[in-house]
Amino acid sequence: MKLLIVDDNPDVLETLANYFHGRGHTVKTVDDGLECLSAAQDFKPNMILLDIKMKRIDGDKIIIDLFTLLPGVKILVITGNQDQALRNKILRMGIHAYFEKPVSLLVVHQKIKEMEGTCEILGDSRR
Amino acid sequence: MNPYSIPPLMSGILVLLLGTYILFNKGAGTIRVVFFIFSLSIFVWLALFSVGYSMQDPKWAFFWFRLAYVGVVFIPVTSFHFHLEFLKRRPVPLLVLFYSMSFIFLILSRSSLFLQEVKHYFWGFYPRASIIYPFFVIFFMCLVWAGPWLCIRETFVKKRSDSTFSIVQLKRLRLVVIAFFIGNFGSADFLAKFGIPCYPFGYANMVIWFAVLAFAVSQYHLMDIEMAAEMVQTAKLAALGMLSAGINHEIRNPLYVIRGQAQTFLENVKEGIYRNDSEAVSDALRMMRKTDEQADRAADIIRRLAEFARPQKSVNTNKPVNIGECLDYILELIQFEIDLDKIAVKKKVSSDVPFIRADRRHIEEILFNLLLNACQSMSVSGGVVTITVWRKGSSVQVIVEDTGPGFSKEKMQHLFDPFVTTKVSGTGLGLYITKQLIEKNGGKIKIENQEDVGARVCLEFSVFHGDQFVKEEEDKIEVAYSR
């Protein structure tokens, strides 16, 4: 499974990468919303673990683009956001899961395992 | 129906309405209860006298007038008690004495030695004073005037000793004094009881009393925030509350990392990922270090906040303050908010900026309020805050410029008024307190809109001259020794 992890905090990235790498996934990390788009294009992940509040551009601003770029991709939002309005807005964008930090990695992992079966093989589906 | 009976009734209802409003809308507290009992007493007085006026039978009129004294006897003591509560004083034995005396007068009011038969005037019947009544009048006058007198004294004492936060408090004091001063002249009603045919216009004074106090309640939040220092602390905490989104974000990340590290290790062990103990130990060591680091980070955020939120115990506006350091401290505190709102901060502190003469924590609070205001004005769209600090002759100037929408014409007129706010969670005290603090530290503030975009705030503080400080420090030491 190819996971793209997006968060502007390097320690968070390291922790998540370490965990999911250890569980047999191919992991790529980026610390910025803008880079996330190009990384998504090159890396073609099955799933994206996406933070919301980031330095240059917020996660919610790129969700639609990510879906356009990779139509079958599963997006799991993991955020420290507490703003209800923003939360509702994100939930309406068709994401696959929404977690609040500090969520248990086991819970995230469980969700990933559940969705694994439904993931399309990306690469050909972009056309 | 006697037309003279209508105005007192109306006036009584107004007074009772105000008392009831304050009792139910301004939270708990003795002062509100006392105020309510006072307004109830006034209502009983005015309403029952109104009933008395409209009686045809002198016996019945007398019955109602006498009944009105259930309220009248408590007017002086509740008025006095209200002033004491307002000044935050509570001499219990004195109050017990006065309340007891009021009850004695209440019992005496049933006797014919207090009031005797009614006399007929052009406005209707009116009761006549008897032998004991003059004592009640003296008791009444002493107490109703003692309250305003204490308030006036407080005004002068406060003005001299506490120069900063007392402006709203002073205005409230003044309004209370004016209201009760005018209200107290309603006691001219006593004249008719001694046979002088002077129309009892006391109800009209109570209407003015009502108007002045209602104004004080609506404009100066009378009975809302009692103490200036508390008010400052409330505003500071409210401002800190506005940082909550950034802080929340910033504390969740370290927690998330700590949890993630621990879970990774536990899962690795459970799933037998480590080939041997030494591999597990080395991984654990690495993770523990990370965890420790992250705990430090979270603790640091909390420590900084707590430090800023702590109420200030002593103030010394005569100390050398490095404004650049204050600025760094505050920028660090609001860093998360700045990041979250994608605001860029440009700081230009010229190298020759001398120390200013001020209180460090005051300066920090001033900068905090102004920078937070600037950031909030741009929180939707992002923008740039530019802070310039430079020496201008014998003063130091701090200029805070933002690229937000600036202030509207309307807002500009009420910038420094208390309790004026456009923010949902604002107390409306931010700029008001900021100005007070600046002035207390001998500084000046000017706010204007920039020509093209955004607002500009200019602060000016005087430069600190070393020997002043040394001299004062020496004075202090001498005092310390002489004690």
Chai-1 contact restraints between the chains, C-beta under 6 A:
chainA,res_idxA,chainB,res_idxB,connection_type,confidence,min_distance_angstrom,max_distance_angstrom,comment,restraint_id
A,N9,B,N253,contact,1.0,0.0,6.0,A-B,restraint_1
A,D11,B,V257,contact,1.0,0.0,6.0,A-B,restraint_2
A,V12,B,N253,contact,1.0,0.0,6.0,A-B,restraint_3
A,V12,B,V257,contact,1.0,0.0,6.0,A-B,restraint_4
A,T15,B,V257,contact,1.0,0.0,6.0,A-B,restraint_5
A,T15,B,G260,contact,1.0,0.0,6.0,A-B,restraint_6
A,T15,B,Q261,contact,1.0,0.0,6.0,A-B,restraint_7
A,N18,B,T264,contact,1.0,0.0,6.0,A-B,restraint_8
A,Y19,B,T264,contact,1.0,0.0,6.0,A-B,restraint_9
A,G22,B,I273,contact,1.0,0.0,6.0,A-B,restraint_10
A,K53,B,H249,contact,1.0,0.0,6.0,A-B,restraint_11
A,K53,B,L340,contact,1.0,0.0,6.0,A-B,restraint_12
A,G80,B,H249,contact,1.0,0.0,6.0,A-B,restraint_13
A,G80,B,R252,contact,1.0,0.0,6.0,A-B,restraint_14
A,Q82,B,N248,contact,1.0,0.0,6.0,A-B,restraint_15
A,K101,B,R252,contact,1.0,0.0,6.0,A-B,restraint_16
A,K101,B,Y256,contact,1.0,0.0,6.0,A-B,restraint_17
A,P102,B,R252,contact,1.0,0.0,6.0,A-B,restraint_18
A,P102,B,L255,contact,1.0,0.0,6.0,A-B,restraint_19
A,P102,B,Y256,contact,1.0,0.0,6.0,A-B,restraint_20
A,P102,B,R259,contact,1.0,0.0,6.0,A-B,restraint_21
A,L105,B,G260,contact,1.0,0.0,6.0,A-B,restraint_22
A,L105,B,Q263,contact,1.0,0.0,6.0,A-B,restraint_23
